[in-house]
Amino acid sequence: MHAPDSVRHAKRTSGREPVLREDPDLLEELDPHGARTAAATATALVAEVPRGPWQPPEKVEGRGAPGLLILGGVVVRRSWLAGRTAPELLGQGDVLRPWQHDGEDGMLPCSVTWEVLEPARIAILDARFAHAITPWPAIMTALLGRSLRRARWQGVGRLIGGMPRVDQRLLVLFWHLAERWGRVTRDGVLVPLDLTHAAVAELVSARRPSVTTALGELAEQGILLRPGRGRWVLTAAAQTALDELCAVSGSPAAAVPALTADATV
């Protein structure tokens, strides 16, 4: 069995790999014995994709293939319509199904392009993988949860784009990115993403000159620093700024009644 032709430009590893060992969170609902067995049994082909434009596979062999699982790296998916673009940053743990069209064949003439920002390892979860995890349905449930997580992240992205000020959008965007890619250092929360001003402008739905100006202002205020390429640092002042922004209107969650298991929807 070979990796799909549409990823032939990527470097393929030889043979199938125990990919669940690289994403152990998918095994967290299993008992220790089940986790060890599943990790050894469920294998998949892996493609190593370099930086640059990427054409993902249009299909994966066999029925019931879950999709593609990003094991590492950063990928951006862009939806295009009428000359405008809506980017989505994807990374470790995200599940993709590029062959499952979600608008390209509809009434709106949308198109989708892909770009690898950081070299990526992508597992091809085919029908053989799906069959191997059959004894452990919790793994498939976890993969479904990853799709729901993507939907939540997209919702936050729309919220960011609707904020009135560019500096506010940038502040919330980088905290949003820090939730996933950030790590705490003595200088603050480091977000190790190699994002250009143009890429950041895409993510906050603003023009690049406005973003460059706002980034400069945030740096002068000691809120968001860029000590080097691929390094963004949210300082203690950034936490204060976020707290103040969120305190302006408060959270509406308290006013919404919670649904119980037996509630009528």
One Martini backbone bead per residue (centre of mass of N, CA, C, O) as a GRO file, in nm:
protein
  265
    1MET     BB    1   0.098   0.034   0.021
    2HIS     BB    2   0.032   0.376  -0.063
    3ALA     BB    3   0.054   0.686  -0.074
    4PRO     BB    4  -0.094   0.933  -0.192
    5ASP     BB    5  -0.025   1.117  -0.474
    6SER     BB    6  -0.085   1.412  -0.339
    7VAL     BB    7   0.186   1.336  -0.137
    8ARG     BB    8   0.455   1.284  -0.311
    9HIS     BB    9   0.627   1.546  -0.223
   10ALA     BB   10   0.652   1.400   0.026
   11LYS     BB   11   0.802   1.253   0.286
   12ARG     BB   12   0.819   0.908   0.339
   13THR     BB   13   0.783   0.670   0.542
   14SER     BB   14   0.873   0.352   0.632
   15GLY     BB   15   0.602   0.234   0.678
   16ARG     BB   16   0.427   0.178   0.954
   17GLU     BB   17   0.300   0.364   1.238
   18PRO     BB   18   0.261   0.433   1.588
   19VAL     BB   19   0.077   0.716   1.618
   20LEU     BB   20  -0.043   0.713   1.915
   21ARG     BB   21   0.233   0.778   2.054
   22GLU     BB   22   0.210   1.091   1.945
   23ASP     BB   23  -0.115   1.078   2.062
   24PRO     BB   24  -0.213   0.999   2.376
   25ASP     BB   25  -0.493   1.145   2.412
   26LEU     BB   26  -0.654   0.918   2.249
   27LEU     BB   27  -0.605   0.712   2.521
   28GLU     BB   28  -0.733   0.825   2.799
   29GLU     BB   29  -1.000   0.618   2.810
   30LEU     BB   30  -0.804   0.395   2.858
   31ASP     BB   31  -0.664   0.141   2.972
   32PRO     BB   32  -0.345   0.049   2.998
   33HIS     BB   33  -0.367  -0.204   2.821
   34GLY     BB   34  -0.531  -0.080   2.588
   35ALA     BB   35  -0.328   0.143   2.518
   36ARG     BB   36  -0.091  -0.040   2.442
   37THR     BB   37  -0.236  -0.206   2.224
   38ALA     BB   38  -0.332   0.025   2.040
   39ALA     BB   39  -0.054   0.156   1.987
   40ALA     BB   40   0.057  -0.111   1.843
   41THR     BB   41  -0.184  -0.163   1.628
   42ALA     BB   42  -0.230   0.135   1.535
   43THR     BB   43  -0.149   0.213   1.210
   44ALA     BB   44   0.039   0.446   0.986
   45LEU     BB   45   0.096   0.654   0.754
   46VAL     BB   46   0.363   0.902   0.690
   47ALA     BB   47   0.395   1.251   0.626
   48GLU     BB   48   0.653   1.479   0.523
   49VAL     BB   49   0.602   1.830   0.521
   50PRO     BB   50   0.698   2.103   0.383
   51ARG     BB   51   0.726   2.407   0.323
   52GLY     BB   52   0.436   2.529   0.179
   53PRO     BB   53   0.253   2.432  -0.051
   54TRP     BB   54  -0.046   2.214  -0.029
   55GLN     BB   55  -0.170   1.889  -0.144
   56PRO     BB   56  -0.399   1.707  -0.043
   57PRO     BB   57  -0.574   1.443  -0.033
   58GLU     BB   58  -0.876   1.331  -0.196
   59LYS     BB   59  -0.811   1.043  -0.071
   60VAL     BB   60  -0.871   0.733   0.109
   61GLU     BB   61  -0.841   0.422   0.148
   62GLY     BB   62  -1.133   0.316   0.204
   63ARG     BB   63  -1.373   0.267   0.422
   64GLY     BB   64  -1.375   0.471   0.713
   65ALA     BB   65  -1.179   0.696   0.696
   66PRO     BB   66  -1.100   0.945   0.915
   67GLY     BB   67  -0.809   1.073   0.809
   68LEU     BB   68  -0.606   1.338   0.906
   69LEU     BB   69  -0.315   1.359   1.127
   70ILE     BB   70  -0.158   1.590   1.317
   71LEU     BB   71   0.167   1.553   1.473
   72GLY     BB   72   0.308   1.812   1.336
   73GLY     BB   73   0.304   2.141   1.308
   74VAL     BB   74   0.194   2.396   1.060
   75VAL     BB   75  -0.131   2.475   0.923
   76VAL     BB   76  -0.302   2.643   0.651
   77ARG     BB   77  -0.643   2.721   0.592
   78ARG     BB   78  -0.803   2.851   0.295
   79SER     BB   79  -1.075   3.053   0.227
   80TRP     BB   80  -1.240   3.149  -0.085
   81LEU     BB   81  -1.409   3.477  -0.165
   82ALA     BB   82  -1.410   3.741  -0.356
   83GLY     BB   83  -1.092   3.787  -0.268
   84ARG     BB   84  -1.133   3.649   0.006
   85THR     BB   85  -0.999   3.543   0.330
   86ALA     BB   86  -1.005   3.241   0.554
   87PRO     BB   87  -0.818   3.144   0.812
   88GLU     BB   88  -0.668   2.828   0.946
   89LEU     BB   89  -0.512   2.704   1.217
   90LEU     BB   90  -0.303   2.411   1.229
   91GLY     BB   91  -0.225   2.119   1.439
   92GLN     BB   92  -0.166   1.926   1.674
   93GLY     BB   93  -0.449   1.694   1.654
   94ASP     BB   94  -0.567   1.748   1.393
   95VAL     BB   95  -0.848   1.684   1.178
   96LEU     BB   96  -0.868   1.581   0.835
   97ARG     BB   97  -1.105   1.622   0.532
   98PRO     BB   98  -1.051   1.727   0.221
   99TRP     BB   99  -1.271   1.545   0.060
  100GLN     BB  100  -1.481   1.701   0.239
  101HIS     BB  101  -1.693   1.902   0.120
  102ASP     BB  102  -1.761   2.266   0.244
  103GLY     BB  103  -1.858   2.457  -0.042
  104GLU     BB  104  -1.725   2.408  -0.324
  105ASP     BB  105  -2.019   2.264  -0.432
  106GLY     BB  106  -2.191   2.499  -0.397
  107MET     BB  107  -2.333   2.807  -0.450
  108LEU     BB  108  -2.068   2.894  -0.346
  109PRO     BB  109  -1.746   2.992  -0.488
  110CYS     BB  110  -1.547   2.818  -0.322
  111SER     BB  111  -1.209   2.791  -0.198
  112VAL     BB  112  -0.908   2.585  -0.128
  113THR     BB  113  -0.608   2.626   0.063
  114TRP     BB  114  -0.265   2.516   0.135
  115GLU     BB  115  -0.022   2.564   0.413
  116VAL     BB  116   0.308   2.523   0.531
  117LEU     BB  117   0.473   2.673   0.806
  118GLU     BB  118   0.551   2.401   0.950
  119PRO     BB  119   0.683   2.123   0.951
  120ALA     BB  120   0.501   1.820   0.877
  121ARG     BB  121   0.319   1.556   1.041
  122ILE     BB  122   0.113   1.314   0.860
  123ALA     BB  123  -0.145   1.105   0.919
  124ILE     BB  124  -0.295   0.819   0.752
  125LEU     BB  125  -0.625   0.742   0.820
  126ASP     BB  126  -0.735   0.450   0.739
  127ALA     BB  127  -0.911   0.160   0.722
  128ARG     BB  128  -0.702   0.001   0.885
  129PHE     BB  129  -0.711   0.182   1.130
  130ALA     BB  130  -1.014   0.165   1.188
  131HIS     BB  131  -1.010  -0.142   1.239
  132ALA     BB  132  -0.799  -0.145   1.475
  133ILE     BB  133  -1.000   0.047   1.672
  134THR     BB  134  -1.268  -0.112   1.724
  135PRO     BB  135  -1.219  -0.207   2.035
  136TRP     BB  136  -1.191   0.135   2.066
  137PRO     BB  137  -1.427   0.377   2.054
  138ALA     BB  138  -1.284   0.613   2.208
  139ILE     BB  139  -1.103   0.700   1.974
  140MET     BB  140  -1.322   0.800   1.781
  141THR     BB  141  -1.438   1.003   1.979
  142ALA     BB  142  -1.181   1.173   1.998
  143LEU     BB  143  -1.176   1.253   1.698
  144LEU     BB  144  -1.445   1.400   1.709
  145GLY     BB  145  -1.352   1.609   1.919
  146ARG     BB  146  -1.153   1.751   1.729
  147SER     BB  147  -1.370   1.869   1.541
  148LEU     BB  148  -1.511   2.037   1.761
  149ARG     BB  149  -1.265   2.209   1.827
  150ARG     BB  150  -1.244   2.348   1.556
  151ALA     BB  151  -1.516   2.490   1.575
  152ARG     BB  152  -1.445   2.658   1.821
  153TRP     BB  153  -1.204   2.807   1.699
  154GLN     BB  154  -1.365   2.942   1.471
  155GLY     BB  155  -1.543   3.108   1.659
  156VAL     BB  156  -1.313   3.279   1.778
  157GLY     BB  157  -1.222   3.401   1.510
  158ARG     BB  158  -1.485   3.559   1.459
  159LEU     BB  159  -1.470   3.728   1.714
  160ILE     BB  160  -1.206   3.872   1.654
  161GLY     BB  161  -1.298   4.006   1.375
  162GLY     BB  162  -1.535   4.180   1.545
  163MET     BB  163  -1.350   4.366   1.667
  164PRO     BB  164  -1.294   4.711   1.666
  165ARG     BB  165  -0.988   4.670   1.744
  166VAL     BB  166  -0.676   4.574   1.655
  167ASP     BB  167  -0.537   4.542   1.932
  168GLN     BB  168  -0.752   4.350   2.042
  169ARG     BB  169  -0.722   4.127   1.836
  170LEU     BB  170  -0.425   4.065   1.898
  171LEU     BB  171  -0.449   3.991   2.192
  172VAL     BB  172  -0.651   3.756   2.155
  173LEU     BB  173  -0.499   3.590   1.948
  174PHE     BB  174  -0.239   3.528   2.120
  175TRP     BB  175  -0.395   3.385   2.344
  176HIS     BB  176  -0.515   3.174   2.161
  177LEU     BB  177  -0.239   3.056   2.070
  178ALA     BB  178  -0.131   2.998   2.360
  179GLU     BB  179  -0.330   2.772   2.435
  180ARG     BB  180  -0.165   2.579   2.229
  181TRP     BB  181   0.158   2.693   2.181
  182GLY     BB  182   0.229   2.781   2.454
  183ARG     BB  183   0.496   2.887   2.687
  184VAL     BB  184   0.645   2.922   2.986
  185THR     BB  185   0.841   3.197   3.091
  186ARG     BB  186   1.018   3.447   3.245
  187ASP     BB  187   0.894   3.666   3.024
  188GLY     BB  188   0.650   3.467   2.953
  189VAL     BB  189   0.449   3.386   2.682
  190LEU     BB  190   0.540   3.166   2.439
  191VAL     BB  191   0.501   3.199   2.073
  192PRO     BB  192   0.623   2.958   1.833
  193LEU     BB  193   0.555   3.153   1.559
  194ASP     BB  194   0.598   3.208   1.203
  195LEU     BB  195   0.463   3.521   1.174
  196THR     BB  196   0.360   3.746   0.975
  197HIS     BB  197   0.198   4.035   0.929
  198ALA     BB  198   0.018   3.920   0.705
  199ALA     BB  199  -0.083   3.672   0.864
  200VAL     BB  200  -0.204   3.828   1.100
  201ALA     BB  201  -0.402   3.992   0.933
  202GLU     BB  202  -0.572   3.754   0.846
  203LEU     BB  203  -0.654   3.655   1.141
  204VAL     BB  204  -0.791   3.967   1.203
  205SER     BB  205  -0.918   4.118   0.966
  206ALA     BB  206  -0.676   4.304   0.842
  207ARG     BB  207  -0.451   4.533   0.763
  208ARG     BB  208  -0.120   4.538   0.758
  209PRO     BB  209  -0.056   4.833   0.848
  210SER     BB  210  -0.237   4.819   1.102
  211VAL     BB  211  -0.084   4.586   1.235
  212THR     BB  212   0.195   4.712   1.252
  213THR     BB  213   0.110   4.946   1.431
  214ALA     BB  214  -0.014   4.780   1.667
  215LEU     BB  215   0.239   4.615   1.733
  216GLY     BB  216   0.410   4.858   1.810
  217GLU     BB  217   0.232   4.950   2.047
  218LEU     BB  218   0.248   4.685   2.214
  219ALA     BB  219   0.555   4.698   2.248
  220GLU     BB  220   0.573   4.975   2.390
  221GLN     BB  221   0.380   4.858   2.631
  222GLY     BB  222   0.478   4.555   2.696
  223ILE     BB  223   0.278   4.316   2.578
  224LEU     BB  224   0.405   4.254   2.277
  225LEU     BB  225   0.672   4.056   2.175
  226ARG     BB  226   0.966   4.033   1.927
  227PRO     BB  227   1.278   3.889   1.968
  228GLY     BB  228   1.215   3.698   1.712
  229ARG     BB  229   1.189   3.473   1.491
  230GLY     BB  230   0.924   3.284   1.598
  231ARG     BB  231   0.875   3.508   1.845
  232TRP     BB  232   0.628   3.545   2.097
  233VAL     BB  233   0.549   3.773   2.381
  234LEU     BB  234   0.355   3.748   2.667
  235THR     BB  235   0.312   3.948   2.918
  236ALA     BB  236   0.195   4.062   3.210
  237ALA     BB  237   0.051   4.297   3.063
  238ALA     BB  238  -0.129   4.110   2.890
  239GLN     BB  239  -0.303   4.003   3.119
  240THR     BB  240  -0.415   4.273   3.208
  241ALA     BB  241  -0.541   4.352   2.935
  242LEU     BB  242  -0.732   4.110   2.922
  243ASP     BB  243  -0.886   4.158   3.183
  244GLU     BB  244  -0.992   4.440   3.103
  245LEU     BB  245  -1.144   4.354   2.849
  246CYS     BB  246  -1.332   4.134   2.989
  247ALA     BB  247  -1.456   4.348   3.205
  248VAL     BB  248  -1.636   4.541   3.041
  249SER     BB  249  -1.895   4.313   2.999
  250GLY     BB  250  -1.857   4.044   3.067
  251SER     BB  251  -2.028   3.744   3.129
  252PRO     BB  252  -2.319   3.568   2.996
  253ALA     BB  253  -2.328   3.278   3.126
  254ALA     BB  254  -2.501   3.327   3.390
  255ALA     BB  255  -2.779   3.380   3.212
  256VAL     BB  256  -2.754   3.077   3.130
  257PRO     BB  257  -2.908   2.794   3.137
  258ALA     BB  258  -2.855   2.480   3.220
  259LEU     BB  259  -2.824   2.164   3.085
  260THR     BB  260  -2.961   1.865   3.129
  261ALA     BB  261  -3.001   1.539   3.054
  262ASP     BB  262  -3.342   1.589   3.086
  263ALA     BB  263  -3.373   1.806   2.896
  264THR     BB  264  -3.561   2.020   2.694
  265VAL     BB  265  -3.498   2.126   2.343
   0.00000   0.00000   0.00000
